[in-house]
Amino acid sequence: MKRNPRKLRWTKAFRKAAGKEMVVDSSLMFAARRNEPVRYNRELVQTTLDAMERIEQIRKKRERAFYKNRMRGNKSKDLAEDKKLVESHPEILRQLDVEVRRAAAKQATLLEQTSEEDIAMEETAIETEQPIAIKLKNKRKNKVNQ
């Protein structure tokens, strides 16, 4: 079954036509195949490998900039959608406010409990501070038993 590649969303042709992928970029030209065999030269290979790394860095930087430029308007669009959602369903904010208050109260009680426990531990440690006795086992006895 024949299909138009510009209508299939997963094809490169669609992505380029829809502006989702870079179309004109000099770094993409290096990926093109060349049919000219070149005689092996160690220095040429080394410079080519270095150039390939640098070209890859440049390509990634340009792709990142392209993506950020495409996504620039999303914040305002998301904010508008959120405002519309809140206007249509105001109970969502009330529920969220109640949940936030509960979480804050729970956190405060946990902090109080831990601070009280710490104070109690310090007091008991001060009262019952005794030297620690270390028991040493007889090494000869251990060797015989093993």
GICORVEN-V761233 format. One record per run of one state. SS is the DSSP state (helix for helix, strand for strand, loop for the rest). FROM is the first residue (numbers start at 1). TO is the last residue. If there is no record, write none. Layout:
BEGIN
ss: (SS | SS)
from: (FROM | FROM)
to: (TO | TO)
END
This chain:
BEGIN
ss: (loop | helix | loop | helix | loop | helix | loop | helix | loop | helix | loop | helix | loop)
from: (1 | 12 | 18 | 26 | 32 | 42 | 72 | 74 | 89 | 91 | 128 | 139 | 146)
to: (11 | 17 | 25 | 31 | 41 | 71 | 73 | 88 | 90 | 127 | 138 | 145 | 146)
END
